[in-house]
Amino acid sequence: MARYVASRLVSLVIICFLITVFAFLLVHLLPGDPAKTILGPNYTPASHALLLRQLGLNKGLVAQYTTWVTNIFRGNLGASFLTKQTVTNALSVAVPIDLELVVVSQVLALIIAIPMALVAALRPNRLFDRVSTTSTFAMLALPTFVAGPLLVLVFAVKLHWAPATGFDRLSQGLGPNLKSVILPSVALAIGSITIYFRLLRADLIATLQEDFVTMARSKGLSTRYILMRHVLRPSSFSLLAGAGISIGTLFTGAFVVEILFALPGIGYQLVQAIYSRDYLVVQGMALVAAVAFVVVNFAVDFLLTILDPRVRHA
């Protein structure tokens, strides 16, 4: 186990190193002079020379990368040349929003998907199983950019249960905070519900055919006890792996929802920086987003190794 963890940590370090290299090259892969591209219409020879010194672009490529990585470890990810806001400050605003969206959406998805999968697997090909399977297919075909406006139309415009846009922080009260994130969280949870339901249902049906389940039934144990005690845990490893991938993806890929609901998360700010050609902000946020995705998947992979004895023994 120690050797396995050490090898995975080495892989994680190598991947993070490659991410820093590609993120660093974002500015240098721009056509022409990166400094001129960043300055845009504000270009003058004096400002160009000053920017070259500030970015270290007058040095060699290796020296530039070393300086950039050193600044990252010091917490300096650069600053916007348009708003003068540092990337670190922008992330301090964006990360809590993304975290809350991911947590609330995944809690909703699991609360809905797990009971549905348990009932459907217990009576496969019956009415509930067919209805739930068909409905999740329909949910899978419903893109987020369609689900979001529909939710706003029904629950914000017609029923006035939640605000259509904006974000209230926890410091403004738990109630207003939950109201501001519930609609975007539901929009994000729709796809996760489908994935979690189908993964768990398939594994539950397969586990219910195992010999140890037949033995438990022959002992007179109740169906509920067998499901919760003997079937759910060995059937949940695919669900856990799917959740890890979903969380990593949602953490950086929720920009459609963030744009629809005007939430200044990482995805929203990254898209705005791309539109405005604020390349240093794009560079810093892309680095953080990619590292976060890799770290989340590493954590889930490690957790699966601990929980699943088949993987652990292998």
N, C-alpha and C positions, 0 to 999 in steps of 0.2 A: 504493500500500500504506500509506503514512504517513497519507494522508487517511482511508483505511478504518479503520485502527487508532484514529485520533483520534476518528472518529465513533462507533466502538464504545465507546471509553472514556467519551465524553460520555453515551451511552445508559446505560452501567453506572452512572455517577454519578447520573443522573436516577432510575433505578430504585431505587438504594440510598437516595436521598433520600425517595422515595415510601414505601419500606419503613419508614424511620424515622418518617415521619408516621403511618402506620397503626399501627405498634407503639406509638407514643406515645399514640394515641387509644384503645388498648385499655382503659386505666384509666378514661378519660373517657366511654367508651361504656357503662359499667356503669350499670344503673338506680339512681337515687338518688344518694346521696353516696358517692363512691369511698372516702373515708377511713372512713366508717362500715362499708362493706362489708369493707374490709381488717381493721378492728379486730374486727368480729364481736361475740362476747359480752364481749370485753374493753373495750367502748366506755364511756368516761366523757367528760364535757365537757373535762377537762384533757388526757386522752390524745388526744382528737380535735383539740384546738387544737395540741398538740405535733406530731402527725402531719401536720397541714396545713402547718406551718412546715417540717418535715423534707422533705416531698415538694414543697414550693414551690407547693402548691395554693391558697395565699392570694394568688398573683400572677395576672396575666393569662395567657391561653392561650399567646400568642407568647413571653412571658418564660419560662413553664414549659418550653416546647419548647426554647428556646435554652439554658436551664440544663441540661436533660436531655441534649441533644446534646453540650454542652461536657463534661459528666461522662463521656459515652461515650468521647470522644476521649482522656480522661485515664485510661481503663481502669476507670471506675466505672459498672457496670451496675445498681447498686442492691443491696439485700440483702433476705433473707427476714425477714418480721416474725414468723414462727413459729420458725425455727431460728436466726435471727440470722446465718446463713451468707451471705456475699456471693455474688452470681451469678457473679463471676469465679472464685471458689474452686470453686464447683459445676461450672463449665465445665472447669476444670483437671482435675477428676476424670472428667468425662463425655467430653470430646473425644478423649482417647487411646483409650478403649474403642470409640467409634464409628469412629475411623480404622482401628483394627486389624480390626474386624469388616468394614468395607468392603473393605480391602485383601485380607484373607484370602479373603473370599467371592468377590471379583471375580477373583482369581488362580485359584481353583478353577473358577469358571465358564468362564474363558477356556481353561484347560488341557483342560477336557472338551469345550467347544463347538467350538473351532477344528478339532481332528482329526476330530470327527464330521462337521462341515460339509464338510471337504475330501474325505473318503471318500464321503459322500452325493452331493456335487456331481459327483464323477468318474464315478459310476455311478448316474445318476438313475433313479428308478422301479424300481430293483433291490431285492433283499431288505433290505440294510442301510438303504437310504434309506427304505423303507416302515416298517421297524421303528423307526428313529430318529425319523422324523416322527410316528408314532403315539405313541411314548413321550414325546416332548416335548409333545404335546398333552395327555397325561395329567398331566405335570408342571405344565403351565400351569393345569390345573383343580384342582391340589392347593394349597389356601391355606396360608399360613405357619402359621396357628394350628392346623392339622391336622398339617402336616409336623413341627413342633417337638415336640409330645408323642409322635409316632411315633418320632422319632429318640431321644428320651429313653428311651422304653420299650425299644427294641431295644439301643442302644449303651450306655446308662447303667445301666438296671435289669437287663436280661438278661445282657449281655456284660461290663459293668463296664469298658468301654474308656475312658470319659470321664466327668467329673462331670456331674450333672444340672443344677446351678445354681452360681452364684458366678463370680468372676473373679479369676484370679491374675495379677498384674502381671509384667512382664519382670524386675523386680528380684528376683522370687522364683524365677527360673529359666525358661529357654526352654521346656523340656518341660512343666512345669505350666501355663505361660501358653498354649501351643498347645492343650493338652488342654481348657482352660477355654473356648476360643473356637471349637473345631473344630465342635461340634454347632450352635451358633447361626449360624456362617458357612455351613455346609452348608444350613441352613434358608433362609438368605437367598439362597444361590447357585442354588437350584432354579429360581426364576423367571428369573434372569439367564441361565441355561444355555439355556432355551427361547427367549428373545428373541435372544440372540447366535447360536444355531444357525440359526434361521430367517432372520435378516437376512443372515448370511454365506452360507448355502447358496443363497439366491435370487440374490445378487450374483455368486457364483462360477459358477453355471450360466449366467448372462447373459454373463459375461466369457469363459467358455470357448467361446462362439459367435462371438467377435470374429475379425476377419481376421488380426490379428497373432498370435493363438494358432495358427491354421491354418498360418501361415507358419513359426512356430517348430517345429511338428510336421513340416512338410515338410523342415526342415533336419536332422531326425533327433535332435532334442533329447529327452531322457528326459521322461516324464510328470511325475516328481517335480521335475525342474529347472524345467519350465514352470510347474507349480503354485506353487512357492516363489518363483521369480524373476520371473515375468511376470504371474501371475494373482492371487496373494494380496493384494499391495499395492493395486492399483486396485479390488479387491473389498472392502476393509476399511474404507472411509470410512463406510458406513452403520453398520458395527459400532462404529466409534469414536464416532459420534454417539449411538448407542444406549447405549454404555458411559457416556458423559458424563451422559446423562439418568438412567441407573440409579444412578450414583455419587451424584449430587445428591439423588436421592430416598431412597436407602438411608441417607445420612448423617443425615437427619432423620426418615425414615419407618420406622426399624427398631424402633419402640417395642413392637410386638407380640412380636418375638423377645426384646427386652430384658426385657419383663415376664415372659415364659415362663421365661427362664433367669436371672432376677434379676440382670441386668447394669445397673448405674447409669449408663447412657448418657444422651444428651440427650433422646431420646424418652421414656425411662422417667421421668426427673426432670421433664420437662415435663408428662407425664400426672399424676404425683403432685402437682405444683404446682396443676394445674387442679382435681383432686379436693379439695385442701385450700384452694382459693380463695386461694392465695398469688400474688396478681396481679402483684406486682413481679417475682417470679421468672419467671412466664409471659411478662411483657413483655420481659425481658432475653433469655431463651432463644429466644423466638419471633423476636426481632430477629436474633440470631446465626444461627439456623437458616435464616432466609429469605435473609440476605446470603450465607451459605455456599453455598446452592443456586444463587443467581444468579452468584456468582463462579466456581463450578465449571463451569457451563454456558458462561460467557463464555470461560473458559480452553480448553474443548473446541472451541468455535466458532472461536477464534483458531488453535488447533492444526490444525483442518481446513483453514482458509484457507492455512496454511503448507504442509501436506502435499499437498493436492489442487490440481494446476495448473489444473483447470477452474474452480474457485472463485476461485483467485488471479487468473487472467487476467480473469475476469468482474468 
